[in-house]
Amino acid sequence: MARRASDAGSSAKAGGDAALFARLGIRREQDLVLHLPIRYEDETRITPIASARSGETVQVEGVVARQEIVARPRRTLVVDLRDDTGAIALRFFHFYGSQLRQFASGNRVRALGEARGGLFGMEMVHPRYRLVDEGEPLPQALTPVYPTVSGLGQARLRAAILRALRTLDWRETAPPDATARLGLPSAAEALRAIHQPAPDTPASALHERSTPAWRRVIFDELLAQQLSLKRARAARAGQLAPALGDDALARRLLDALPFRLTGAQRRAWREIGRELAATQPMNRLLQGDVGSGKTVIAALAAAQAIGSGWQAAMMAPTEILAEQHLRKIGPWLERIGARIAWLSGSLKESEKKAVRARTAAGEVDLLIGTHALIEDTVAFARLGLAIVDEQHRFGVVQRLALRAKLEAAAAVLPHQLMMSATPIPRTLAMSYYADLDVSVIDELPPGRKPVLTKLVSEARRDEVIARVRAAAAAGRQVYWVCPLIEESEALDLQTAIDTHAALAGELAPLRVGLVHGRLPAGDKQAVMAEFASGALQVLVATTVIEVGVDVPNATLMVVEHAERFGLAQLHQLRGRVGRGEGESVCVLMYRGPLSSAARERLKTMYETNDGFEIARRDLIQRGPGEFLGARQSGEALLRFADLERDSDLLDAARDAAARLLRDQPALVDEHLRRWFGGREEFLRA
């Protein structure tokens, strides 16, 4: 009976461990081996206490001389550790009774941490430590430190990874001639060298991932990515799409427009129009800076689909943006005889039902809406084109749901056009979105003036208020953007709600509106309509206005706590002004002191209006996974590779992938299972 209870306890513990490992993306033995260190600690040598320098991470060893609990300024355990050369204080703000026993006088302790020059001499705060015997040997290799979660300590994680390393048969799945040409070790050797680096391995090379072992792992990851890319393209080549080749309606729309397309717009439209006419499904990303004119290209694509006898759908991430498309594209297309409908979550159920029925009967030519378009209840009679605006703002799961819906819709696959105002470097887009082609609008319409950007300290808030009042007196409108909706104790930020109340008083008798993501959809639309009509002079908002709000008379934007926003967000927000003929200004108001990263972001915004340059710097700062919204998937797309740093490996992986697909298709499946484990679809979402 006791044994059964013990077994049950072990099973429960194992189940708990499995859940913790799953949170790290570790579900298989292979995943353990590919869970690689984020850094290494040097426990191979002891630094004499007297030689420890402030700011250096060192390992010391000594005997506990005494311990005491200090009550002020906060309850702290202080341990006096001494060796033959000197003494250092170990400080613990959080401690347990067991630690008091461990730090009994006379016990020998090894401690690893950052040495600091304190008021009373050298100290370490919360070092990693253990009790040792005199003369106990030191490790012979650097100690890996892994990404982990609460409840799963480094020791347990290390032990599990080492067990997997010993037992796993890691056979080669990459072409040996490719790895030999690059001077790379076998995969098994590389993984052992990363988890258990040799004593003479330079720590700097490990941290920079420039050792032959790290380069081999990066090559294998890039190979997996390129295999997925090429396989996706091959699969698309075998699919059928409707030939949307009748461009008469698109030409009518083009003739009816009150402006001429820019050269970049004409180039993008030629690429898209040509692909729509083909029987292979188009899967294209149209990217361009804020205000570059992507919407008119989407309207032309929809017109060509409708003119060819098929339906089009346009999906946007927010109701505000979707409704703006309705207001902008709707009149253009209705003028040439197209039937437009609107579908969103805020419509009454009876209204939704009527729209769905008309769409299913083929009585709607273009359906515009939010993610309500991918609900199971929505069916199209003849869907030929799906347009997704601000596609990176949809979660990966939503993008996969759209893809599945389109693929299940009919024997022929609709063409897909994605749009984004967050410029992505072409090589990055092609490497991350496996079967995607890219069109770029890199030219702004004539007459668009660059927005003047000013950096202003929060201490000069009164001057900013005076500027807002002056803009309103001149008949112009103002955005005032705040980062939070309601009070947060964690972040000492002025909230939109409080700011609205304060500005309404400071700017009286001006009318000041408030819009944020938690407002009911109807209220949000009513406030935006008031601002668009000029009835409100100032609009206090959260980042809900980041995309899609187009008010030409708004020439001044104030972004409060600008240091808290990302580069892409700041650029998108700034693009909401400068849409009319008057000079526009964006005031980035910040609270010091600034971190180096925040200072760099604000400096970038001050120096350039070029969205592609901003995207380049944003990529450098954030890394590709976060930059592309990969985190929404819960799975990293490229965990180890850097496409700029590892460009030589990318070229080699591209060639190797082509040969593997041609000569050894069985190895392709094994390599992809190893790296993606059934999650390859996330790469193509």
Secondary structure, DSSP 8 states (H G I E B T S, - for coil): -HHHHHHHHHHHHHHHHHHHHHHTT--SHHHHHT---SEEE--S----GGG--TT-EEEEEEEEEEEEEE-SSS-EEEEEEE-SS-EEEEEESS--HHHHHHT-TT-EEEEEEE-EEETTEEEEES-EEEE--TT----SS-EEE----TT--HHHHHHHHHHHHHH------S-HHHHHHTT---HHHHHHHHHS--TTS-HHHHHTT-SHHHHHHHHHHHHHHHHHHHHHHHHHHT---------HHHHHHHHH-SS---HHHHHHHHHHHHHHTSSS--EEEEEE-TTS-HHHHHHHHHHHHHHTT-EEEEE-SSHHHHHHHHHHHHHHHHHTT--EEEE-TTS-HHHHHHHHHHHHTT--SEEEESGGGGSTT---SSEEEEEEETGGGS-HHHHHHHHHHHHHH-SS--EEEEEESS---HHHHHHHSTT-EEEEE----TT----EEEEEEGGGHHHHHHHHHHHHHTT-EEEEE-S-SS--SSS----HHHHHHHHHHHTTTS-EEEE-TTS-HHHHHHHHHHHHHTS-SEEEE-GGGTTT---TTEEEEEEETGGGS-HHHHHHHHTTS--SSS--EEEEEE-SS--HHHHHHHHHHHH---HHHHHHHHHHHH-HHHHTTGGGGTS-S-SS--TTTTHHHHHHHHHHHHHHHHH-HHHHHHHHHHHHTT-GGGGG-
